[in-house]
Amino acid sequence: MGRDGGCTLTRKTTGTKKTPAKSKAASKPAAKKLSTKKPVSKKAALKKAANQPLYAVDRALLERIKASLDDDKAEDVVTIELEGRSSIADALIIATGRSSRHVASIAEHLARRLKDAGYGTRPVNGAAQGDWVLVDAGDVIVHVFRAEVRDYYDLEGMWSVKEPQRGRATG
């Protein structure tokens, strides 16, 4: 109750909100930044893309993966280029670990290093079992096996077969 016998109205009793104070920065118009880059036309971009190989493997990514596998003591590292043979990836890397724990550790370290290098979070499949772990690095798929499992599935044998020459049938 106020001094005059009536209710004193406050923000709390009326439900109104206090308006925020305007800052000095908000009152000034923002200065536009001028771009120093020259815009690239669609035609120029298409011409540049046409000069690139159709299946260009990211060499930096391959080298980063190989370095990670080498740091973690992976054995028998093999790279299979899939250029023109598959649309799922540009290359496969196959490696062997000494035990289930070693295989899972190699894959987890690889995924962490790729994320730290700016390649984003990479899916890792099979780390719980540790027999065969797959790391999807985008254009490169990495398979890490235990030795017995690698011999059983023989991915090198499956992917190293040359494509048959397609010609006209003679008859």
C-alpha positions as CSV (number, residue, x, y, z in Angstrom):
1,M,0.0,0.0,0.0
2,G,1.2,3.4,-0.9
3,R,1.0,6.6,1.2
4,D,-2.2,7.7,-0.5
5,G,-4.0,4.5,0.6
6,G,-4.0,2.9,-2.9
7,C,-1.8,0.2,-4.4
8,T,1.6,1.2,-5.7
9,L,2.0,-0.2,-9.2
10,T,5.4,-1.7,-9.9
11,R,6.9,-3.7,-12.8
12,K,6.5,-6.8,-10.7
13,T,2.7,-6.2,-10.1
14,T,1.9,-5.1,-13.7
15,G,4.0,-7.7,-15.5
16,T,5.8,-5.1,-17.7
17,K,9.4,-5.7,-18.6
18,K,12.3,-3.2,-18.4
19,T,13.5,-2.1,-21.8
20,P,17.2,-2.8,-22.3
21,A,19.5,0.1,-22.4
22,K,20.9,1.0,-25.8
23,S,24.6,0.6,-26.1
24,K,26.8,3.1,-28.0
25,A,27.8,0.4,-30.5
26,A,24.1,-0.4,-31.3
27,S,23.3,3.3,-32.1
28,K,26.1,3.6,-34.7
29,P,25.5,2.0,-38.1
30,A,27.8,-1.0,-38.8
31,A,30.5,-0.3,-41.4
32,K,30.3,-2.7,-44.4
33,K,33.4,-4.7,-45.1
34,L,34.4,-4.7,-48.7
35,S,35.5,-8.0,-50.1
36,T,38.9,-8.0,-51.9
37,K,38.2,-11.3,-53.6
38,K,37.2,-11.2,-57.2
39,P,34.0,-13.2,-57.8
40,V,34.5,-16.4,-59.8
41,S,32.1,-16.9,-62.7
42,K,30.3,-20.3,-63.1
43,K,32.0,-20.8,-66.4
44,A,35.5,-20.3,-64.9
45,A,34.7,-22.7,-62.0
46,L,33.4,-25.4,-64.4
47,K,36.5,-25.0,-66.6
48,K,38.7,-25.4,-63.6
49,A,36.7,-28.5,-62.4
50,A,36.9,-30.0,-65.9
51,N,40.8,-29.9,-65.8
52,Q,40.8,-31.9,-62.5
53,P,40.9,-35.7,-62.7
54,L,37.6,-37.4,-62.3
55,Y,38.7,-39.4,-59.2
56,A,41.3,-37.2,-57.6
57,V,42.4,-38.8,-54.3
58,D,43.1,-36.4,-51.6
59,R,46.9,-37.1,-51.1
60,A,47.1,-35.0,-47.9
61,L,44.3,-37.2,-46.4
62,L,46.1,-40.4,-47.5
63,E,49.4,-39.2,-46.0
64,R,47.7,-38.2,-42.8
65,I,46.0,-41.6,-42.5
66,K,49.3,-43.5,-43.2
67,A,51.2,-41.4,-40.7
68,S,48.6,-42.2,-38.0
69,L,48.7,-45.9,-38.8
70,D,52.5,-45.8,-38.6
71,D,52.5,-43.9,-35.3
72,D,50.2,-46.6,-33.8
73,K,52.4,-49.4,-35.1
74,A,49.9,-50.9,-37.6
75,E,51.3,-53.7,-39.6
76,D,51.1,-54.6,-43.3
77,V,49.5,-51.3,-44.5
78,V,48.3,-51.6,-48.1
79,T,46.6,-48.8,-50.2
80,I,44.3,-49.8,-53.0
81,E,43.3,-47.1,-55.4
82,L,39.7,-47.4,-56.5
83,E,39.9,-44.9,-59.3
84,G,37.1,-45.6,-61.8
85,R,36.2,-48.9,-60.1
86,S,33.9,-47.7,-57.3
87,S,31.8,-44.7,-56.4
88,I,31.9,-45.3,-52.7
89,A,35.5,-44.2,-52.2
90,D,38.6,-43.2,-54.1
91,A,40.9,-45.5,-52.1
92,L,41.0,-48.2,-49.5
93,I,43.7,-48.6,-46.8
94,I,44.0,-52.0,-45.2
95,A,46.1,-52.5,-42.0
96,T,46.6,-55.1,-39.4
97,G,46.7,-54.9,-35.6
98,R,48.3,-57.4,-33.2
99,S,45.2,-57.9,-31.0
100,S,41.6,-56.8,-30.7
101,R,42.5,-54.0,-28.3
102,H,45.3,-52.8,-30.7
103,V,42.9,-52.8,-33.7
104,A,40.3,-50.8,-31.8
105,S,42.9,-48.4,-30.5
106,I,44.3,-47.8,-34.0
107,A,40.9,-46.9,-35.3
108,E,39.9,-44.7,-32.4
109,H,43.2,-42.8,-32.6
110,L,42.8,-42.4,-36.4
111,A,39.3,-41.0,-36.0
112,R,40.5,-38.5,-33.3
113,R,43.4,-37.3,-35.4
114,L,41.2,-36.8,-38.4
115,K,38.8,-34.8,-36.3
116,D,41.6,-32.7,-34.9
117,A,43.0,-32.0,-38.4
118,G,39.6,-30.6,-39.4
119,Y,38.1,-33.5,-41.3
120,G,35.1,-33.6,-38.9
121,T,33.8,-36.5,-36.8
122,R,34.5,-39.8,-38.7
123,P,32.3,-42.8,-38.1
124,V,34.0,-45.9,-36.6
125,N,32.3,-49.3,-37.0
126,G,33.3,-52.5,-35.2
127,A,35.5,-51.1,-32.5
128,A,33.5,-52.9,-29.8
129,Q,34.5,-56.3,-31.1
130,G,38.0,-55.3,-32.4
131,D,38.3,-58.0,-35.1
132,W,37.6,-55.7,-38.1
133,V,37.2,-52.0,-37.6
134,L,36.1,-49.7,-40.4
135,V,36.9,-45.9,-40.3
136,D,35.0,-43.9,-43.0
137,A,37.3,-41.0,-43.8
138,G,35.1,-39.8,-46.7
139,D,37.1,-40.4,-49.9
140,V,39.2,-43.0,-48.2
141,I,37.9,-46.0,-46.3
142,V,40.3,-47.5,-43.7
143,H,39.9,-51.2,-42.7
144,V,41.9,-52.4,-39.6
145,F,41.9,-56.1,-39.0
146,R,43.3,-58.7,-36.7
147,A,45.7,-60.9,-38.8
148,E,43.4,-64.0,-38.9
149,V,40.3,-62.0,-39.9
150,R,42.3,-60.1,-42.6
151,D,43.4,-63.5,-44.1
152,Y,39.8,-64.8,-44.0
153,Y,38.2,-61.9,-45.8
154,D,41.1,-61.2,-48.2
155,L,40.0,-57.7,-49.3
156,E,43.2,-57.2,-51.2
157,G,42.4,-60.2,-53.4
158,M,38.9,-58.9,-54.0
159,W,39.8,-55.4,-54.9
160,S,43.1,-56.1,-56.8
161,V,41.3,-58.0,-59.6
162,K,41.5,-56.0,-62.8
163,E,38.4,-54.9,-64.5
164,P,37.7,-57.1,-67.6
165,Q,38.2,-55.4,-70.9
166,R,34.8,-54.7,-72.4
167,G,34.8,-55.1,-76.1
168,R,32.5,-56.2,-78.9
169,A,31.5,-59.8,-78.9
170,T,32.7,-61.6,-82.0
171,G,30.4,-64.2,-83.3
